[in-house]
Amino acid sequence: ASSATGDRSASVATGISSRVRAGKYSAIALAWWNQKENHVEMRAGEIGCGDGSDGKLKANMWYVVDEMGRISEAIDQVK
């Protein structure tokens, strides 16, 4: 897992099945295994004002990449 606690930061995890989180106005990136292409890829996302109302990811929320390469909130949020 990778966590950047400050705003305007970046959190990157290069391990498969990792999770990341970051503060407001930050960027995240996660590795995932693309089964169809048989290789590792990276997915990146932007965290906005914090609550998701701007259409961007929420701040201080753990994120994962699913088997289709989509960034989503981790089901089991770690405190």
DSSP file (Angstrom, degrees, kcal/mol; ACC not computed):
  #  RESIDUE AA STRUCTURE BP1 BP2  ACC     N-H-->O    O-->H-N    N-H-->O    O-->H-N    TCO  KAPPA ALPHA  PHI   PSI    X-CA   Y-CA   Z-CA
    1    1 A A              0   0    0      0, 0.0     2,-0.4     0, 0.0    19,-0.2   0.000 360.0 360.0 360.0 151.3    0.0    0.0    0.0
    2    2 A S  E     -a   20   0A   0     17,-2.1    19,-1.4     9,-0.1     2,-0.4  -0.999 360.0-178.5-132.2 134.3    1.0    3.6   -0.6
    3    3 A S  E     -a   21   0A   0     -2,-0.4     2,-0.6    17,-0.2    19,-0.2  -0.987  14.3-169.4-138.2 126.5   -0.4    6.6    1.2
    4    4 A A  E     -a   22   0A   0     17,-2.1    19,-0.7    -2,-0.4    56,-0.2  -0.952   8.2-169.9-111.6 110.5    0.4   10.3    0.8
    5    5 A T        +     0   0    0     -2,-0.6     2,-0.1    17,-0.2    -1,-0.1   0.690  57.9  79.0 -79.3 -18.2   -1.2   12.1    3.7
    6    6 A G  S    S-     0   0    0     17,-0.1    17,-1.2     1,-0.1     3,-0.4  -0.477  83.6-104.9 -90.7 161.3   -0.7   15.6    2.5
    7    7 A D  S    S+     0   0    0      1,-0.2    18,-0.2    -2,-0.1    -1,-0.1  -0.422 100.6  27.7 -75.2 158.0   -2.7   17.6   -0.1
    8    8 A R  S    S+     0   0    0     16,-3.0    -1,-0.2     1,-0.2    18,-0.2   0.928  98.4 120.1  54.8  51.9   -1.1   18.2   -3.6
    9    9 A S        -     0   0    0     -3,-0.4    18,-2.0    15,-0.3     2,-0.4  -0.634  57.7-120.6-129.3-174.6    0.9   15.0   -3.4
   10   10 A A  E     -d   27   0B   0     16,-0.2     2,-0.4    -2,-0.2    18,-0.2  -0.997  13.7-166.0-136.2 141.7    1.3   11.8   -5.3
   11   11 A S  E     -d   28   0B   0     16,-2.1    18,-1.8    -2,-0.4     2,-0.4  -0.992  13.0-179.6-129.3 123.6    0.9    8.2   -4.2
   12   12 A V  E     -d   29   0B   0     -2,-0.4     2,-0.4    16,-0.2    18,-0.2  -0.976  11.5-174.3-129.5 135.1    2.2    5.4   -6.4
   13   13 A A  E     -d   30   0B   0     16,-2.2    18,-1.3    -2,-0.4     5,-0.1  -0.987   5.0-178.8-129.0 122.5    2.1    1.6   -5.9
   14   14 A T        +     0   0    0     -2,-0.4     2,-0.3    16,-0.2    -1,-0.1   0.473  53.9  98.2 -99.7  -3.5    3.9   -0.6   -8.4
   15   15 A G  S >  S-     0   0    0      4,-0.1     3,-1.2     1,-0.1    16,-0.4  -0.646  82.4-106.6 -85.4 141.9    2.9   -4.0   -6.9
   16   16 A I  T 3  S+     0   0    0     -2,-0.3    16,-0.1     1,-0.3    -1,-0.1  -0.407 105.1  18.6 -63.7 141.4    0.0   -6.0   -8.3
   17   17 A S  T 3  S+     0   0    0     14,-0.5    -1,-0.3     1,-0.2     2,-0.1   0.754  95.4 143.6  66.5  27.9   -3.1   -5.9   -6.0
   18   18 A S    <   -     0   0    0     -3,-1.2    47,-0.4    13,-0.4     2,-0.3  -0.349  39.1-142.6 -86.9 174.1   -1.8   -2.9   -4.2
   19   19 A R        -     0   0    0     45,-0.1   -17,-2.1    -2,-0.1     2,-0.3  -0.967  14.0-170.1-136.0 153.4   -3.9    0.0   -2.9
   20   20 A V  E     +aB   2  63A   0     43,-1.9    43,-2.7    -2,-0.3     2,-0.3  -0.950   7.1 179.1-139.6 159.0   -3.2    3.8   -2.7
   21   21 A R  E     +a    3   0A   0    -19,-1.4   -17,-2.1    -2,-0.3     2,-0.3  -0.975   5.4 173.4-154.1 159.0   -4.7    6.9   -1.2
   22   22 A A  E     -a    4   0A   0     39,-0.3    38,-3.3    -2,-0.3    39,-0.4  -0.970  29.5 -97.3-159.0 167.4   -3.8   10.6   -1.2
   23   23 A G    >   -     0   0    0    -17,-1.2     3,-0.7   -19,-0.7   -14,-0.2  -0.028  63.1 -48.8 -81.0-173.4   -5.1   14.0    0.0
   24   24 A K  T 3  S+     0   0    0      1,-0.2   -16,-3.0    25,-0.1   -15,-0.3  -0.196 121.4  14.5 -59.9 147.8   -6.9   16.7   -1.9
   25   25 A Y  T 3  S+     0   0    0     23,-2.4    -1,-0.2   -18,-0.2     2,-0.2   0.858 101.4 127.7  56.4  42.0   -5.7   17.8   -5.3
   26   26 A S    <   -     0   0    0     -3,-0.7    21,-2.9    21,-0.3     2,-0.3  -0.601  53.6-125.7-118.8 177.7   -3.3   14.8   -5.6
   27   27 A A  E     -dE  10  46B   0    -18,-2.0   -16,-2.1    19,-0.2     2,-0.3  -0.958  17.5-165.5-126.7 146.6   -2.6   12.1   -8.1
   28   28 A I  E     -dE  11  45B   0     17,-2.5    17,-2.4    -2,-0.3     2,-0.3  -0.933   2.8-172.1-127.4 155.2   -2.5    8.3   -7.7
   29   29 A A  E     -dE  12  44B   0    -18,-1.8   -16,-2.2    -2,-0.3     2,-0.3  -0.985   4.4-176.1-147.3 138.1   -1.1    5.5   -9.8
   30   30 A L  E     -dE  13  43B   0     13,-2.8    13,-2.7    -2,-0.3     2,-0.3  -0.977  20.6-130.0-135.5 146.2   -1.5    1.7   -9.5
   31   31 A A  E     + E   0  42B   0    -18,-1.3   -14,-0.5   -16,-0.4   -13,-0.4  -0.670  29.3 175.6 -89.0 149.5   -0.1   -1.3  -11.3
   32   32 A W  E     - E   0  41B   0      9,-2.4     9,-2.6    -2,-0.3     2,-0.7  -0.985  33.1-111.8-150.0 157.4   -2.4   -4.1  -12.5
   33   33 A W  E     - E   0  40B   0     -2,-0.3     2,-1.1     7,-0.2     7,-0.2  -0.824  21.9-150.8 -94.8 116.3   -2.1   -7.3  -14.5
   34   34 A N  E  >> - E   0  39B   0      5,-2.8     4,-1.5    -2,-0.7     5,-1.4  -0.762  11.3-171.2 -86.5 101.0   -3.8   -7.1  -17.9
   35   35 A Q  T  45S+     0   0    0     -2,-1.1    -1,-0.2    32,-0.4    33,-0.1   0.876  81.3  53.8 -62.8 -40.3   -4.8  -10.7  -18.4
   36   36 A K  T  45S+     0   0    0      1,-0.2    -1,-0.2    -3,-0.1    -2,-0.1   0.908 119.2  32.8 -63.4 -43.1   -5.8  -10.2  -22.0
   37   37 A E  T  45S-     0   0    0      2,-0.2    -1,-0.2    -3,-0.0    -2,-0.2   0.558 104.1-131.2 -91.1  -9.8   -2.5   -8.6  -23.0
   38   38 A N  T  <5 +     0   0    0     -4,-1.5     2,-0.3     1,-0.2    -3,-0.2   0.894  69.4  91.1  61.2  44.8   -0.5  -10.7  -20.6
   39   39 A H  E   <S-E   34   0B   0     -5,-1.4    -5,-2.8    -7,-0.0     2,-0.3  -0.983  78.5 -91.5-157.8 168.2    1.5   -7.8  -19.1
   40   40 A V  E     +E   33   0B   0     -2,-0.3     2,-0.3    -7,-0.2    -7,-0.2  -0.617  41.2 179.4 -83.5 141.4    1.6   -5.3  -16.3
   41   41 A E  E     -E   32   0B   0     -9,-2.6    -9,-2.4    -2,-0.3     2,-0.4  -0.888  20.9-127.2-133.1 166.6    0.1   -1.8  -16.9
   42   42 A M  E     -E   31   0B   0     -2,-0.3     2,-0.4   -11,-0.2   -11,-0.2  -0.909  14.0-162.3-115.1 145.3   -0.4    1.3  -14.8
   43   43 A R  E     -E   30   0B   0    -13,-2.7   -13,-2.8    -2,-0.4     2,-0.3  -0.984   9.0-162.9-123.6 139.2   -3.5    3.3  -14.2
   44   44 A A  E     -E   29   0B   0     -2,-0.4     2,-0.3   -15,-0.2   -15,-0.2  -0.902   6.6-175.8-122.8 151.2   -3.6    6.9  -12.9
   45   45 A G  E     -E   28   0B   0    -17,-2.4   -17,-2.5    -2,-0.3     2,-0.5  -0.966  19.2-129.6-143.4 159.5   -6.3    9.0  -11.3
   46   46 A E  E     -E   27   0B   0     -2,-0.3    11,-2.2   -19,-0.2     2,-0.5  -0.931  11.7-150.3-115.1 131.3   -6.8   12.5  -10.1
   47   47 A I  B     -f   57   0C   0    -21,-2.9   -21,-0.3    -2,-0.5    11,-0.2  -0.858  21.7-174.3 -98.3 131.8   -8.1   13.5   -6.7
   48   48 A G        -     0   0    0      9,-1.5   -23,-2.4    -2,-0.5   -22,-0.2   0.384  55.0 -23.7 -98.8-130.7  -10.0   16.7   -6.7
   49   49 A C  S    S-     0   0    0    -25,-0.2   -25,-0.1     1,-0.1     9,-0.1   0.619  92.8-104.2 -66.3 -14.3  -11.5   18.9   -4.0
   50   50 A G  S    S+     0   0    0      7,-0.4     9,-2.0   -27,-0.1    -1,-0.1  -0.129 105.1  65.0 125.3 -40.1  -11.9   15.9   -1.7
   51   51 A D  S    S-     0   0    0      7,-0.2     7,-0.2     6,-0.0     6,-0.0   0.444  99.3-114.5-100.9   0.7  -15.5   14.8   -1.6
   52   52 A G  S >  S+     0   0    0      5,-0.4     3,-1.9     1,-0.0     6,-0.1   0.401  80.8 122.7  85.0  -2.8  -15.9   13.7   -5.2
   53   53 A S  T 3   +     0   0    0      1,-0.3     4,-0.1     2,-0.1    -1,-0.0   0.675  69.7  59.3 -67.4 -15.8  -18.4   16.4   -6.0
   54   54 A D  T 3  S-     0   0    0      2,-0.1    -1,-0.3     3,-0.1     3,-0.1   0.308 121.7-104.7 -93.2   8.2  -16.2   17.6   -8.8
   55   55 A G  S <  S+     0   0    0     -3,-1.9     2,-0.2     1,-0.3    -2,-0.1   0.470  88.7 108.6  84.1   1.6  -16.3   14.3  -10.6
   56   56 A K  S    S-     0   0    0      1,-0.2    -1,-0.3   -11,-0.1    -9,-0.2  -0.469  80.1 -71.0-101.7 177.2  -12.8   13.3   -9.5
   57   57 A L  B     -f   47   0C   0    -11,-2.2    -9,-1.5    -2,-0.2    -7,-0.4  -0.257  54.4-103.7 -67.4 157.0  -11.7   10.7   -7.0
   58   58 A K    >   -     0   0    0     -7,-0.2     3,-0.8   -11,-0.2   -36,-0.3  -0.547  34.0-112.7 -82.8 146.2  -12.2   11.3   -3.3
   59   59 A A  T 3  S+     0   0    0     -9,-2.0   -36,-0.2     1,-0.2     3,-0.1  -0.443  93.8  12.9 -74.8 150.2   -9.4   12.3   -1.0
   60   60 A N  T 3  S+     0   0    0    -38,-3.3     2,-0.4     1,-0.2    -1,-0.2   0.757  94.5 127.6  56.4  30.5   -8.1   10.0    1.8
   61   61 A M    <   -     0   0    0     -3,-0.8   -39,-0.3   -39,-0.4     2,-0.3  -0.940  63.0-118.8-113.6 136.7  -10.0    7.0    0.3
   62   62 A W        -     0   0    0     -2,-0.4    12,-2.7    12,-0.2     2,-0.3  -0.591  34.1-165.9 -76.1 136.8   -8.2    3.8   -0.5
   63   63 A Y  E     -BC  20  73A   0    -43,-2.7   -43,-1.9    -2,-0.3     2,-0.3  -0.923  11.4-179.7-125.3 149.8   -8.3    2.8   -4.2
   64   64 A V  E     - C   0  72A   0      8,-2.7     8,-2.6    -2,-0.3     2,-0.5  -0.837  28.5-116.6-133.1 170.7   -7.5   -0.4   -6.1
   65   65 A V  E     - C   0  71A   0    -47,-0.4     6,-0.2    -2,-0.3   -48,-0.1  -0.967  30.1-141.3-111.6 130.2   -7.6   -1.4   -9.7
   66   66 A D    >   -     0   0    0      4,-2.6     3,-2.0    -2,-0.5   -49,-0.1  -0.183  35.7 -87.8 -82.3-178.6  -10.0   -4.2  -10.7
   67   67 A E  T 3  S+     0   0    0      1,-0.3   -32,-0.4     2,-0.1    -1,-0.1   0.600 127.9  54.7 -68.4 -10.9   -9.4   -7.0  -13.2
   68   68 A M  T 3  S-     0   0    0      2,-0.1    -1,-0.3   -34,-0.1   -34,-0.1   0.399 121.2-104.5 -99.5   0.2  -10.7   -4.7  -16.0
   69   69 A G  S <  S+     0   0    0     -3,-2.0     2,-0.4     1,-0.3    -2,-0.1   0.649  74.2 140.0  87.3  16.4   -8.2   -2.0  -15.2
   70   70 A R        -     0   0    0    -27,-0.0    -4,-2.6     1,-0.0     2,-0.4  -0.785  52.0-127.5 -96.2 135.1  -10.7    0.4  -13.6
   71   71 A I  E     +C   65   0A   0     -2,-0.4     2,-0.3    -6,-0.2    -6,-0.2  -0.656  40.9 164.2 -77.2 131.4   -9.8    2.4  -10.5
   72   72 A S  E     -C   64   0A   0     -8,-2.6    -8,-2.7    -2,-0.4     2,-0.1  -0.962  43.5 -85.1-144.6 162.1  -12.4    1.9   -7.7
   73   73 A E  E     -C   63   0A   0     -2,-0.3   -10,-0.3   -10,-0.2     2,-0.2  -0.434  51.6-108.3 -65.7 139.0  -12.7    2.4   -4.0
   74   74 A A        -     0   0    0    -12,-2.7     3,-0.2     1,-0.1   -12,-0.2  -0.508  21.2-140.5 -67.5 134.6  -11.3   -0.4   -2.0
   75   75 A I  S    S+     0   0    0      1,-0.2     2,-1.1    -2,-0.2    -1,-0.1   0.921  95.5  49.9 -64.4 -44.6  -14.2   -2.4   -0.4
   76   76 A D  S    S-     0   0    0     -3,-0.0    -1,-0.2     2,-0.0     2,-0.2  -0.723  86.2-155.3 -99.2  85.6  -12.4   -2.9    2.9
   77   77 A Q        -     0   0    0     -2,-1.1     2,-0.4    -3,-0.2    -2,-0.0  -0.414   6.7-141.2 -64.7 127.8  -11.2    0.6    3.8
   78   78 A V              0   0    0     -2,-0.2   -16,-0.1     1,-0.1    -1,-0.1  -0.763 360.0 360.0 -90.3 133.4   -8.2    0.6    6.1
   79   79 A K              0   0    0     -2,-0.4    -1,-0.1     0, 0.0    -2,-0.1   0.447 360.0 360.0 -85.0 360.0   -8.2    3.3    8.8
